[in-house]
Amino acid sequence: MILKSNHKVSLTLFLIISLLMHLANYLVIPILPIFLSVYKKIDPFLISVIISVNLILLEIGSLLGGILSDKLNHKFVIALGSSIHAIGMFVFSIMSNYYLLLIFWGLSGFGHGILAPTIKCSINDLCDNDETKQKAFSYRGIFANIGVGIAALIILLGLANYQYLIFIIASIILSLIFVLSFFIKNNHKESKSIKLKDYFTILKNRTLLFFGIIILIINFGYAQLSFLLPLKLDDLNLAHIFIGLIWLIMSIEVISFQNLITNKVINRFNVIIVLFIAMLSFSLGVFFIGLSNTIIILIVGSIIFTIGQMLITPSIDSTVGKISDSSSSGLFYSIAHLLHGLGQALGTSFSGLIISNFNLSFISFLIITFCLLALSILIFLFRKIKIEASTQP
């Protein structure tokens, strides 16, 4: 990967920020369904509503973050997003009323939405060609999973029993991103002024529309692990012992094999075929998780699912960078992030509804698996789409 020396420093800082963001989020994501179910005594469907509201507001935040990224200094947008994310998460941890939990977890998602696409847009702006983008986003995936791995290790060491403390620690880590934002150099590329009508023109980009549908479908599948795995572990009375271990194993898998997956699969095949394979991995992973009555089968299902994660992360991010242009890359990434969250919200709500009706039975997981397989076929039908650079303003 060839970058100018000053860009290498900036990339390293953005990778560290990405690591910290994932560390904070994955301290709470694995325990969130259990926290709400066991400590707050909330029904699985209402838990899925809290998670879905978070994801929907994350998307609203991502649209704002994308527009601000195209208009303003990236350091300001990252500072804004991290501060809102931290405040929402901290207040959520001390609330007990359901509606206040809904509001402040939603606020945390809004801040996350502003933050995440801005980091991706900043990384994209440092890269001059598609190969560099793929490698940069592969490194982003590796650093993100180092953060996930550290979070899993913390949970594994016993802090899962101190769930209120975990939310406070996560808030402090997000505050550290706010501090680091002041060290970001303004490498934002100057762009021509984009008018409101130009945004609507961008939304008519045919490649973006088709690829956006695929992002929506992929994230419907991707949502299943973080929602279903903690509930399945809790159902087997294994949550407090093994939840950190499983997330740690998945992180080590990504850190160890992401570059191999990128070089041997992502760089060699059509992006739609790569995402089709990823969705098949999600389907098979969910099937094994549903089938499991021991920790070994759960780990196998999680490892299979993570193969799909390694396929989608650099593929989607680099493809969005490819179809955008320098004057509107923030908006393109925010739209992708919006569809990311909307897909996860739909996927979480769907699974929550299925589990509320059929409990955590094998039938529930079978229904979800067949749904994911059907969506895999739908992705495969898009395989002849040509991914081209945007010519829109």
C-alpha positions as YAML, in Angstrom:
chain: A
units: angstrom
residues:
- id: 1
  name: MET
  ca: [0.00, 0.00, 0.00]
- id: 2
  name: ILE
  ca: [1.59, 3.26, -1.18]
- id: 3
  name: LEU
  ca: [0.71, 6.41, 0.76]
- id: 4
  name: LYS
  ca: [2.54, 9.68, 1.31]
- id: 5
  name: SER
  ca: [4.31, 9.83, 4.69]
- id: 6
  name: ASN
  ca: [1.91, 12.44, 6.11]
- id: 7
  name: HIS
  ca: [-1.02, 10.33, 4.90]
- id: 8
  name: LYS
  ca: [0.44, 7.27, 6.66]
- id: 9
  name: VAL
  ca: [0.39, 9.20, 9.95]
- id: 10
  name: SER
  ca: [-3.20, 10.28, 9.34]
- id: 11
  name: LEU
  ca: [-4.25, 6.75, 8.37]
- id: 12
  name: THR
  ca: [-2.68, 5.36, 11.56]
- id: 13
  name: LEU
  ca: [-4.66, 7.86, 13.64]
- id: 14
  name: PHE
  ca: [-7.93, 6.96, 11.89]
- id: 15
  name: LEU
  ca: [-7.16, 3.25, 12.39]
- id: 16
  name: ILE
  ca: [-6.62, 3.87, 16.13]
- id: 17
  name: ILE
  ca: [-9.90, 5.80, 16.30]
- id: 18
  name: SER
  ca: [-11.64, 2.92, 14.52]
- id: 19
  name: LEU
  ca: [-10.10, 0.49, 17.03]
- id: 20
  name: LEU
  ca: [-11.34, 2.57, 19.99]
- id: 21
  name: MET
  ca: [-14.83, 2.96, 18.50]
- id: 22
  name: HIS
  ca: [-15.15, -0.82, 18.08]
- id: 23
  name: LEU
  ca: [-13.66, -1.45, 21.51]
- id: 24
  name: ALA
  ca: [-16.30, 0.78, 23.10]
- id: 25
  name: ASN
  ca: [-19.19, -0.63, 21.07]
- id: 26
  name: TYR
  ca: [-18.23, -4.27, 21.47]
- id: 27
  name: LEU
  ca: [-17.85, -3.93, 25.20]
- id: 28
  name: VAL
  ca: [-21.62, -3.44, 25.22]
- id: 29
  name: ILE
  ca: [-22.99, -5.13, 22.07]
- id: 30
  name: PRO
  ca: [-22.41, -8.75, 23.26]
- id: 31
  name: ILE
  ca: [-24.00, -8.09, 26.66]
- id: 32
  name: LEU
  ca: [-26.76, -5.66, 25.60]
- id: 33
  name: PRO
  ca: [-29.56, -8.23, 25.00]
- id: 34
  name: ILE
  ca: [-28.64, -9.97, 28.28]
- id: 35
  name: PHE
  ca: [-28.37, -6.64, 30.14]
- id: 36
  name: LEU
  ca: [-31.87, -5.66, 29.00]
- id: 37
  name: SER
  ca: [-33.36, -9.12, 29.50]
- id: 38
  name: VAL
  ca: [-31.83, -10.10, 32.86]
- id: 39
  name: TYR
  ca: [-31.26, -6.76, 34.58]
- id: 40
  name: LYS
  ca: [-34.08, -4.70, 33.07]
- id: 41
  name: LYS
  ca: [-36.58, -7.61, 32.66]
- id: 42
  name: ILE
  ca: [-37.53, -6.61, 29.12]
- id: 43
  name: ASP
  ca: [-39.26, -8.91, 26.59]
- id: 44
  name: PRO
  ca: [-37.16, -10.07, 23.56]
- id: 45
  name: PHE
  ca: [-39.37, -8.18, 21.10]
- id: 46
  name: LEU
  ca: [-39.09, -4.95, 23.12]
- id: 47
  name: ILE
  ca: [-35.32, -5.50, 23.28]
- id: 48
  name: SER
  ca: [-35.31, -5.73, 19.48]
- id: 49
  name: VAL
  ca: [-37.27, -2.43, 19.40]
- id: 50
  name: ILE
  ca: [-34.59, -0.69, 21.51]
- id: 51
  name: ILE
  ca: [-31.86, -2.05, 19.25]
- id: 52
  name: SER
  ca: [-33.82, -1.11, 16.11]
- id: 53
  name: VAL
  ca: [-34.44, 2.47, 17.30]
- id: 54
  name: ASN
  ca: [-30.70, 2.76, 17.96]
- id: 55
  name: LEU
  ca: [-29.97, 1.57, 14.43]
- id: 56
  name: ILE
  ca: [-32.57, 3.86, 12.82]
- id: 57
  name: LEU
  ca: [-31.22, 6.92, 14.63]
- id: 58
  name: LEU
  ca: [-27.73, 5.73, 13.73]
- id: 59
  name: GLU
  ca: [-28.80, 6.07, 10.09]
- id: 60
  name: ILE
  ca: [-30.21, 9.56, 10.58]
- id: 61
  name: GLY
  ca: [-26.91, 10.46, 12.24]
- id: 62
  name: SER
  ca: [-24.98, 8.90, 9.36]
- id: 63
  name: LEU
  ca: [-26.80, 11.08, 6.82]
- id: 64
  name: LEU
  ca: [-25.96, 14.16, 8.85]
- id: 65
  name: GLY
  ca: [-22.39, 12.95, 9.32]
- id: 66
  name: GLY
  ca: [-21.97, 12.33, 5.60]
- id: 67
  name: ILE
  ca: [-23.24, 15.75, 4.61]
- id: 68
  name: LEU
  ca: [-21.09, 17.44, 7.28]
- id: 69
  name: SER
  ca: [-18.06, 15.42, 6.10]
- id: 70
  name: ASP
  ca: [-18.46, 16.88, 2.61]
- id: 71
  name: LYS
  ca: [-18.92, 20.41, 3.97]
- id: 72
  name: LEU
  ca: [-16.76, 20.71, 7.09]
- id: 73
  name: ASN
  ca: [-13.47, 19.71, 8.69]
- id: 74
  name: HIS
  ca: [-13.49, 15.97, 9.47]
- id: 75
  name: LYS
  ca: [-12.01, 16.54, 12.93]
- id: 76
  name: PHE
  ca: [-15.08, 18.59, 13.95]
- id: 77
  name: VAL
  ca: [-17.49, 15.89, 12.75]
- id: 78
  name: ILE
  ca: [-15.55, 13.12, 14.56]
- id: 79
  name: ALA
  ca: [-15.48, 15.21, 17.76]
- id: 80
  name: LEU
  ca: [-19.23, 15.87, 17.49]
- id: 81
  name: GLY
  ca: [-20.14, 12.23, 16.85]
- id: 82
  name: SER
  ca: [-17.92, 10.77, 19.58]
- id: 83
  name: SER
  ca: [-19.22, 13.21, 22.22]
- id: 84
  name: ILE
  ca: [-22.91, 12.48, 21.45]
- id: 85
  name: HIS
  ca: [-22.17, 8.74, 21.34]
- id: 86
  name: ALA
  ca: [-20.43, 8.87, 24.74]
- id: 87
  name: ILE
  ca: [-23.15, 10.95, 26.45]
- id: 88
  name: GLY
  ca: [-25.96, 8.73, 25.13]
- id: 89
  name: MET
  ca: [-24.21, 5.54, 26.26]
- id: 90
  name: PHE
  ca: [-23.40, 6.85, 29.73]
- id: 91
  name: VAL
  ca: [-26.92, 8.12, 30.49]
- id: 92
  name: PHE
  ca: [-28.43, 4.88, 29.07]
- id: 93
  name: SER
  ca: [-26.43, 2.86, 31.60]
- id: 94
  name: ILE
  ca: [-28.03, 4.61, 34.60]
- id: 95
  name: MET
  ca: [-31.62, 4.67, 33.34]
- id: 96
  name: SER
  ca: [-34.30, 2.13, 34.34]
- id: 97
  name: ASN
  ca: [-37.44, 3.45, 32.62]
- id: 98
  name: TYR
  ca: [-38.07, 1.67, 29.29]
- id: 99
  name: TYR
  ca: [-38.79, 4.84, 27.32]
- id: 100
  name: LEU
  ca: [-35.70, 6.60, 28.68]
- id: 101
  name: LEU
  ca: [-33.63, 3.54, 27.74]
- id: 102
  name: LEU
  ca: [-35.15, 3.83, 24.26]
- id: 103
  name: ILE
  ca: [-34.34, 7.55, 23.98]
- id: 104
  name: PHE
  ca: [-30.74, 7.45, 25.22]
- id: 105
  name: TRP
  ca: [-29.75, 4.27, 23.39]
- id: 106
  name: GLY
  ca: [-31.18, 5.99, 20.33]
- id: 107
  name: LEU
  ca: [-29.07, 9.10, 21.09]
- id: 108
  name: SER
  ca: [-25.98, 6.90, 21.37]
- id: 109
  name: GLY
  ca: [-26.80, 5.44, 17.97]
- id: 110
  name: PHE
  ca: [-27.22, 8.93, 16.52]
- id: 111
  name: GLY
  ca: [-23.72, 9.89, 17.66]
- id: 112
  name: HIS
  ca: [-22.31, 6.60, 16.35]
- id: 113
  name: GLY
  ca: [-23.98, 7.36, 13.03]
- id: 114
  name: ILE
  ca: [-22.22, 10.70, 12.74]
- id: 115
  name: LEU
  ca: [-18.87, 9.16, 13.70]
- id: 116
  name: ALA
  ca: [-18.60, 5.93, 11.67]
- id: 117
  name: PRO
  ca: [-19.05, 7.14, 8.05]
- id: 118
  name: THR
  ca: [-16.80, 10.12, 8.71]
- id: 119
  name: ILE
  ca: [-13.94, 7.77, 9.64]
- id: 120
  name: LYS
  ca: [-14.51, 5.78, 6.43]
- id: 121
  name: CYS
  ca: [-14.74, 8.94, 4.35]
- id: 122
  name: SER
  ca: [-11.48, 10.20, 5.90]
- id: 123
  name: ILE
  ca: [-9.69, 6.94, 5.06]
- id: 124
  name: ASN
  ca: [-11.09, 7.01, 1.52]
- id: 125
  name: ASP
  ca: [-9.80, 10.56, 1.01]
- id: 126
  name: LEU
  ca: [-6.26, 9.41, 1.82]
- id: 127
  name: CYS
  ca: [-6.26, 6.77, -0.95]
- id: 128
  name: ASP
  ca: [-5.61, 7.43, -4.64]
- id: 129
  name: ASN
  ca: [-6.68, 4.15, -6.28]
- id: 130
  name: ASP
  ca: [-8.93, 1.12, -5.83]
- id: 131
  name: GLU
  ca: [-6.15, -1.23, -4.71]
- id: 132
  name: THR
  ca: [-5.00, 1.19, -2.02]
- id: 133
  name: LYS
  ca: [-8.59, 1.62, -0.85]
- id: 134
  name: GLN
  ca: [-9.12, -2.14, -0.53]
- id: 135
  name: LYS
  ca: [-5.91, -2.53, 1.48]
- id: 136
  name: ALA
  ca: [-6.66, 0.50, 3.67]
- id: 137
  name: PHE
  ca: [-10.15, -0.79, 4.45]
- id: 138
  name: SER
  ca: [-8.75, -4.27, 5.11]
- id: 139
  name: TYR
  ca: [-6.46, -2.69, 7.69]
- id: 140
  name: ARG
  ca: [-9.45, -0.81, 9.09]
- id: 141
  name: GLY
  ca: [-11.20, -4.18, 9.48]
- id: 142
  name: ILE
  ca: [-8.16, -5.64, 11.24]
- id: 143
  name: PHE
  ca: [-7.86, -2.69, 13.65]
- id: 144
  name: ALA
  ca: [-11.60, -2.79, 14.28]
- id: 145
  name: ASN
  ca: [-11.32, -6.44, 15.24]
- id: 146
  name: ILE
  ca: [-8.35, -5.78, 17.49]
- id: 147
  name: GLY
  ca: [-10.75, -3.48, 19.32]
- id: 148
  name: VAL
  ca: [-13.41, -6.21, 19.33]
- id: 149
  name: GLY
  ca: [-10.82, -8.71, 20.60]
- id: 150
  name: ILE
  ca: [-9.72, -6.44, 23.46]
- id: 151
  name: ALA
  ca: [-13.38, -5.93, 24.38]
- id: 152
  name: ALA
  ca: [-13.96, -9.68, 24.34]
- id: 153
  name: LEU
  ca: [-10.90, -10.24, 26.52]
- id: 154
  name: ILE
  ca: [-12.17, -7.69, 29.05]
- id: 155
  name: ILE
  ca: [-15.53, -9.45, 29.15]
- id: 156
  name: LEU
  ca: [-13.82, -12.84, 29.36]
- id: 157
  name: LEU
  ca: [-11.79, -11.69, 32.38]
- id: 158
  name: GLY
  ca: [-14.99, -11.28, 34.35]
- id: 159
  name: LEU
  ca: [-16.27, -7.76, 33.80]
- id: 160
  name: ALA
  ca: [-19.44, -9.21, 32.21]
- id: 161
  name: ASN
  ca: [-20.64, -9.56, 35.81]
- id: 162
  name: TYR
  ca: [-20.29, -5.77, 36.24]
- id: 163
  name: GLN
  ca: [-22.41, -4.68, 33.31]
- id: 164
  name: TYR
  ca: [-23.10, -1.15, 34.55]
- id: 165
  name: LEU
  ca: [-19.34, -0.59, 34.86]
- id: 166
  name: ILE
  ca: [-18.80, -1.80, 31.29]
- id: 167
  name: PHE
  ca: [-21.10, 0.90, 29.91]
- id: 168
  name: ILE
  ca: [-19.21, 3.57, 31.88]
- id: 169
  name: ILE
  ca: [-15.84, 2.27, 30.59]
- id: 170
  name: ALA
  ca: [-17.20, 2.32, 27.03]
- id: 171
  name: SER
  ca: [-18.30, 5.95, 27.52]
- id: 172
  name: ILE
  ca: [-14.80, 6.90, 28.70]
- id: 173
  name: ILE
  ca: [-13.23, 5.23, 25.62]
- id: 174
  name: LEU
  ca: [-15.55, 7.20, 23.33]
- id: 175
  name: SER
  ca: [-14.49, 10.36, 25.18]
- id: 176
  name: LEU
  ca: [-10.89, 9.46, 24.32]
- id: 177
  name: ILE
  ca: [-11.85, 9.56, 20.61]
- id: 178
  name: PHE
  ca: [-13.11, 13.10, 21.24]
- id: 179
  name: VAL
  ca: [-9.65, 14.02, 22.60]
- id: 180
  name: LEU
  ca: [-7.83, 12.32, 19.69]
- id: 181
  name: SER
  ca: [-9.95, 14.23, 17.17]
- id: 182
  name: PHE
  ca: [-7.98, 17.39, 17.99]
- id: 183
  name: PHE
  ca: [-4.83, 15.72, 16.62]
- id: 184
  name: ILE
  ca: [-6.38, 15.03, 13.21]
- id: 185
  name: LYS
  ca: [-4.81, 16.98, 10.37]
- id: 186
  name: ASN
  ca: [-7.21, 18.57, 7.94]
- id: 187
  name: ASN
  ca: [-6.56, 16.38, 4.90]
- id: 188
  name: HIS
  ca: [-10.14, 16.85, 3.71]
- id: 189
  name: LYS
  ca: [-10.05, 17.49, -0.01]
- id: 190
  name: GLU
  ca: [-11.50, 20.77, -1.10]
- id: 191
  name: SER
  ca: [-14.57, 20.21, -3.19]
- id: 192
  name: LYS
  ca: [-16.94, 22.28, -5.20]
- id: 193
  name: SER
  ca: [-20.09, 23.45, -3.45]
- id: 194
  name: ILE
  ca: [-22.83, 20.83, -3.54]
- id: 195
  name: LYS
  ca: [-26.37, 22.16, -3.68]
- id: 196
  name: LEU
  ca: [-29.42, 20.36, -2.29]
- id: 197
  name: LYS
  ca: [-30.60, 19.38, -5.79]
- id: 198
  name: ASP
  ca: [-27.21, 17.75, -6.41]
- id: 199
  name: TYR
  ca: [-27.83, 15.38, -3.48]
- id: 200
  name: PHE
  ca: [-31.08, 14.22, -5.10]
- id: 201
  name: THR
  ca: [-29.18, 13.73, -8.36]
- id: 202
  name: ILE
  ca: [-26.65, 11.54, -6.54]
- id: 203
  name: LEU
  ca: [-29.52, 9.48, -5.10]
- id: 204
  name: LYS
  ca: [-30.59, 8.67, -8.68]
- id: 205
  name: ASN
  ca: [-27.23, 7.01, -9.35]
- id: 206
  name: ARG
  ca: [-28.29, 3.59, -10.68]
- id: 207
  name: THR
  ca: [-25.20, 1.75, -9.44]
- id: 208
  name: LEU
  ca: [-25.68, 3.23, -5.96]
- id: 209
  name: LEU
  ca: [-29.36, 2.19, -5.94]
- id: 210
  name: PHE
  ca: [-28.64, -1.42, -6.92]
- id: 211
  name: PHE
  ca: [-25.65, -1.73, -4.62]
- id: 212
  name: GLY
  ca: [-27.67, -0.07, -1.85]
- id: 213
  name: ILE
  ca: [-30.26, -2.87, -2.06]
- id: 214
  name: ILE
  ca: [-27.44, -5.39, -1.66]
- id: 215
  name: ILE
  ca: [-26.04, -3.51, 1.36]
- id: 216
  name: LEU
  ca: [-29.53, -3.60, 2.92]
- id: 217
  name: ILE
  ca: [-29.85, -7.35, 2.37]
- id: 218
  name: ILE
  ca: [-26.32, -8.13, 3.58]
- id: 219
  name: ASN
  ca: [-26.84, -6.24, 6.82]
- id: 220
  name: PHE
  ca: [-30.18, -7.95, 7.42]
- id: 221
  name: GLY
  ca: [-28.05, -11.11, 7.65]
- id: 222
  name: TYR
  ca: [-25.11, -9.51, 9.46]
- id: 223
  name: ALA
  ca: [-27.43, -8.35, 12.29]
- id: 224
  name: GLN
  ca: [-28.24, -11.90, 13.32]
- id: 225
  name: LEU
  ca: [-25.04, -12.75, 15.19]
- id: 226
  name: SER
  ca: [-24.98, -9.88, 17.70]
- id: 227
  name: PHE
  ca: [-28.69, -10.40, 18.47]
- id: 228
  name: LEU
  ca: [-29.05, -14.19, 18.43]
- id: 229
  name: LEU
  ca: [-25.74, -15.37, 19.89]
- id: 230
  name: PRO
  ca: [-26.04, -13.65, 23.33]
- id: 231
  name: LEU
  ca: [-29.65, -14.86, 23.69]
- id: 232
  name: LYS
  ca: [-28.66, -18.42, 22.72]
- id: 233
  name: LEU
  ca: [-25.78, -18.39, 25.19]
- id: 234
  name: ASP
  ca: [-28.10, -17.11, 27.91]
- id: 235
  name: ASP
  ca: [-30.64, -19.83, 27.03]
- id: 236
  name: LEU
  ca: [-27.90, -22.45, 27.52]
- id: 237
  name: ASN
  ca: [-26.75, -20.74, 30.76]
- id: 238
  name: LEU
  ca: [-23.34, -20.10, 29.20]
- id: 239
  name: ALA
  ca: [-23.48, -16.35, 28.66]
- id: 240
  name: HIS
  ca: [-21.34, -15.05, 31.51]
- id: 241
  name: ILE
  ca: [-18.66, -17.70, 30.97]
- id: 242
  name: PHE
  ca: [-18.30, -17.90, 27.19]
- id: 243
  name: ILE
  ca: [-19.63, -14.72, 25.58]
- id: 244
  name: GLY
  ca: [-16.24, -13.01, 25.83]
- id: 245
  name: LEU
  ca: [-14.41, -16.13, 24.66]
- id: 246
  name: ILE
  ca: [-16.49, -16.44, 21.48]
- id: 247
  name: TRP
  ca: [-16.03, -12.78, 20.53]
- id: 248
  name: LEU
  ca: [-12.31, -13.12, 21.22]
- id: 249
  name: ILE
  ca: [-12.07, -16.16, 18.91]
- id: 250
  name: MET
  ca: [-13.92, -14.31, 16.16]
- id: 251
  name: SER
  ca: [-11.59, -11.30, 16.52]
- id: 252
  name: ILE
  ca: [-8.48, -13.48, 16.33]
- id: 253
  name: GLU
  ca: [-9.97, -15.12, 13.21]
- id: 254
  name: VAL
  ca: [-10.36, -11.74, 11.49]
- id: 255
  name: ILE
  ca: [-6.95, -10.43, 12.57]
- id: 256
  name: SER
  ca: [-5.27, -13.65, 11.36]
- id: 257
  name: PHE
  ca: [-7.08, -14.20, 8.07]
- id: 258
  name: GLN
  ca: [-8.42, -10.83, 6.83]
- id: 259
  name: ASN
  ca: [-5.44, -10.14, 4.55]
- id: 260
  name: LEU
  ca: [-5.59, -13.70, 3.18]
- id: 261
  name: ILE
  ca: [-9.32, -13.36, 2.46]
- id: 262
  name: THR
  ca: [-8.76, -9.98, 0.81]
- id: 263
  name: ASN
  ca: [-5.91, -11.19, -1.43]
- id: 264
  name: LYS
  ca: [-7.26, -14.64, -2.35]
- id: 265
  name: VAL
  ca: [-11.00, -13.96, -2.59]
- id: 266
  name: ILE
  ca: [-12.03, -10.28, -2.55]
- id: 267
  name: ASN
  ca: [-9.37, -9.15, -5.05]
- id: 268
  name: ARG
  ca: [-10.06, -12.05, -7.43]
- id: 269
  name: PHE
  ca: [-13.85, -12.21, -7.69]
- id: 270
  name: ASN
  ca: [-16.75, -9.97, -8.62]
- id: 271
  name: VAL
  ca: [-17.90, -8.05, -5.53]
- id: 272
  name: ILE
  ca: [-21.46, -9.41, -5.90]
- id: 273
  name: ILE
  ca: [-20.20, -13.00, -5.87]
- id: 274
  name: VAL
  ca: [-18.12, -12.19, -2.78]
- id: 275
  name: LEU
  ca: [-21.20, -10.81, -1.01]
- id: 276
  name: PHE
  ca: [-23.27, -13.83, -2.13]
- id: 277
  name: ILE
  ca: [-20.69, -16.13, -0.48]
- id: 278
  name: ALA
  ca: [-20.80, -13.93, 2.62]
- id: 279
  name: MET
  ca: [-24.58, -14.30, 2.87]
- id: 280
  name: LEU
  ca: [-24.27, -18.07, 2.55]
- id: 281
  name: SER
  ca: [-21.79, -17.95, 5.46]
- id: 282
  name: PHE
  ca: [-24.31, -16.01, 7.54]
- id: 283
  name: SER
  ca: [-27.01, -18.59, 6.73]
- id: 284
  name: LEU
  ca: [-24.83, -21.54, 7.68]
- id: 285
  name: GLY
  ca: [-23.55, -19.77, 10.81]
- id: 286
  name: VAL
  ca: [-27.09, -19.07, 12.07]
- id: 287
  name: PHE
  ca: [-28.06, -22.69, 11.34]
- id: 288
  name: PHE
  ca: [-25.21, -24.03, 13.50]
- id: 289
  name: ILE
  ca: [-25.96, -21.55, 16.30]
- id: 290
  name: GLY
  ca: [-29.58, -22.72, 16.32]
- id: 291
  name: LEU
  ca: [-28.53, -26.36, 16.18]
- id: 292
  name: SER
  ca: [-26.11, -26.03, 19.09]
- id: 293
  name: ASN
  ca: [-26.56, -27.42, 22.56]
- id: 294
  name: THR
  ca: [-22.85, -27.25, 23.40]
- id: 295
  name: ILE
  ca: [-20.28, -24.47, 23.33]
- id: 296
  name: ILE
  ca: [-18.24, -26.23, 20.60]
- id: 297
  name: ILE
  ca: [-21.05, -26.07, 18.03]
- id: 298
  name: LEU
  ca: [-21.74, -22.45, 18.99]
- id: 299
  name: ILE
  ca: [-18.09, -21.58, 18.35]
- id: 300
  name: VAL
  ca: [-18.18, -23.39, 14.98]
- id: 301
  name: GLY
  ca: [-21.29, -21.45, 13.96]
- id: 302
  name: SER
  ca: [-19.69, -18.17, 15.03]
- id: 303
  name: ILE
  ca: [-16.48, -18.91, 13.09]
- id: 304
  name: ILE
  ca: [-18.48, -19.70, 9.93]
- id: 305
  name: PHE
  ca: [-20.49, -16.49, 10.39]
- id: 306
  name: THR
  ca: [-17.28, -14.47, 10.79]
- id: 307
  name: ILE
  ca: [-16.03, -15.63, 7.38]
- id: 308
  name: GLY
  ca: [-18.93, -13.67, 5.95]
- id: 309
  name: GLN
  ca: [-17.95, -10.64, 8.02]
- id: 310
  name: MET
  ca: [-14.39, -10.75, 6.61]
- id: 311
  name: LEU
  ca: [-15.82, -10.83, 3.10]
- id: 312
  name: ILE
  ca: [-18.22, -7.90, 3.45]
- id: 313
  name: THR
  ca: [-16.20, -5.30, 5.40]
- id: 314
  name: PRO
  ca: [-13.51, -4.31, 2.85]
- id: 315
  name: SER
  ca: [-15.73, -5.20, -0.13]
- id: 316
  name: ILE
  ca: [-18.55, -2.81, 0.71]
- id: 317
  name: ASP
  ca: [-16.33, 0.04, 1.96]
- id: 318
  name: SER
  ca: [-13.98, 0.00, -1.04]
- id: 319
  name: THR
  ca: [-16.87, -0.38, -3.52]
- id: 320
  name: VAL
  ca: [-18.69, 2.63, -2.05]
- id: 321
  name: GLY
  ca: [-15.43, 4.58, -2.44]
- id: 322
  name: LYS
  ca: [-15.18, 3.40, -6.05]
- id: 323
  name: ILE
  ca: [-18.67, 4.55, -7.07]
- id: 324
  name: SER
  ca: [-18.41, 7.91, -5.27]
- id: 325
  name: ASP
  ca: [-16.42, 10.97, -6.26]
- id: 326
  name: SER
  ca: [-14.21, 13.20, -4.13]
- id: 327
  name: SER
  ca: [-16.80, 15.98, -3.79]
- id: 328
  name: SER
  ca: [-19.52, 13.73, -2.36]
- id: 329
  name: SER
  ca: [-17.79, 10.71, -0.81]
- id: 330
  name: GLY
  ca: [-19.15, 11.64, 2.63]
- id: 331
  name: LEU
  ca: [-22.73, 11.45, 1.35]
- id: 332
  name: PHE
  ca: [-22.08, 8.11, -0.39]
- id: 333
  name: TYR
  ca: [-20.64, 6.61, 2.81]
- id: 334
  name: SER
  ca: [-23.50, 8.01, 4.88]
- id: 335
  name: ILE
  ca: [-26.07, 6.46, 2.51]
- id: 336
  name: ALA
  ca: [-24.21, 3.14, 2.75]
- id: 337
  name: HIS
  ca: [-24.17, 3.46, 6.54]
- id: 338
  name: LEU
  ca: [-27.88, 4.33, 6.56]
- id: 339
  name: LEU
  ca: [-28.65, 1.16, 4.61]
- id: 340
  name: HIS
  ca: [-26.27, -0.75, 6.90]
- id: 341
  name: GLY
  ca: [-28.30, 0.26, 9.97]
- id: 342
  name: LEU
  ca: [-31.68, -0.08, 8.27]
- id: 343
  name: GLY
  ca: [-30.79, -3.61, 7.22]
- id: 344
  name: GLN
  ca: [-29.66, -4.44, 10.75]
- id: 345
  name: ALA
  ca: [-32.81, -2.88, 12.22]
- id: 346
  name: LEU
  ca: [-35.01, -4.98, 9.91]
- id: 347
  name: GLY
  ca: [-32.95, -8.11, 10.60]
- id: 348
  name: THR
  ca: [-33.06, -7.62, 14.38]
- id: 349
  name: SER
  ca: [-36.80, -6.84, 14.41]
- id: 350
  name: PHE
  ca: [-37.55, -9.85, 12.22]
- id: 351
  name: SER
  ca: [-35.59, -12.20, 14.48]
- id: 352
  name: GLY
  ca: [-37.07, -10.64, 17.62]
- id: 353
  name: LEU
  ca: [-40.57, -11.23, 16.27]
- id: 354
  name: ILE
  ca: [-39.78, -14.84, 15.32]
- id: 355
  name: ILE
  ca: [-38.29, -15.58, 18.77]
- id: 356
  name: SER
  ca: [-41.22, -13.92, 20.57]
- id: 357
  name: ASN
  ca: [-43.54, -16.36, 18.76]
- id: 358
  name: PHE
  ca: [-41.42, -19.53, 18.73]
- id: 359
  name: ASN
  ca: [-38.95, -18.84, 21.60]
- id: 360
  name: LEU
  ca: [-35.30, -19.82, 21.15]
- id: 361
  name: SER
  ca: [-36.27, -23.13, 19.55]
- id: 362
  name: PHE
  ca: [-34.61, -24.75, 16.56]
- id: 363
  name: ILE
  ca: [-37.72, -23.82, 14.53]
- id: 364
  name: SER
  ca: [-36.94, -20.11, 15.04]
- id: 365
  name: PHE
  ca: [-33.38, -20.53, 13.78]
- id: 366
  name: LEU
  ca: [-34.57, -22.67, 10.86]
- id: 367
  name: ILE
  ca: [-37.00, -19.94, 9.75]
- id: 368
  name: ILE
  ca: [-34.25, -17.31, 9.97]
- id: 369
  name: THR
  ca: [-31.80, -19.58, 8.09]
- id: 370
  name: PHE
  ca: [-34.21, -20.17, 5.19]
- id: 371
  name: CYS
  ca: [-34.92, -16.44, 5.03]
- id: 372
  name: LEU
  ca: [-31.17, -15.73, 4.74]
- id: 373
  name: LEU
  ca: [-30.76, -18.41, 2.06]
- id: 374
  name: ALA
  ca: [-33.58, -16.82, 0.03]
- id: 375
  name: LEU
  ca: [-31.86, -13.44, 0.31]
- id: 376
  name: SER
  ca: [-28.57, -15.06, -0.79]
- id: 377
  name: ILE
  ca: [-30.24, -16.12, -4.02]
- id: 378
  name: LEU
  ca: [-31.56, -12.58, -4.49]
- id: 379
  name: ILE
  ca: [-28.01, -11.19, -4.18]
- id: 380
  name: PHE
  ca: [-26.78, -13.74, -6.74]
- id: 381
  name: LEU
  ca: [-29.31, -12.37, -9.25]
- id: 382
  name: PHE
  ca: [-27.49, -9.01, -9.11]
- id: 383
  name: ARG
  ca: [-24.16, -10.56, -10.15]
- id: 384
  name: LYS
  ca: [-24.08, -8.93, -13.63]
- id: 385
  name: ILE
  ca: [-24.26, -5.37, -12.27]
- id: 386
  name: LYS
  ca: [-21.25, -3.31, -13.35]
- id: 387
  name: ILE
  ca: [-19.74, -1.26, -10.53]
- id: 388
  name: GLU
  ca: [-18.65, 2.01, -12.10]
- id: 389
  name: ALA
  ca: [-17.30, 5.28, -10.75]
- id: 390
  name: SER
  ca: [-19.84, 8.03, -10.24]
- id: 391
  name: THR
  ca: [-20.10, 10.75, -12.86]
- id: 392
  name: GLN
  ca: [-22.63, 12.68, -10.80]
- id: 393
  name: PRO
  ca: [-21.79, 16.04, -9.18]
...
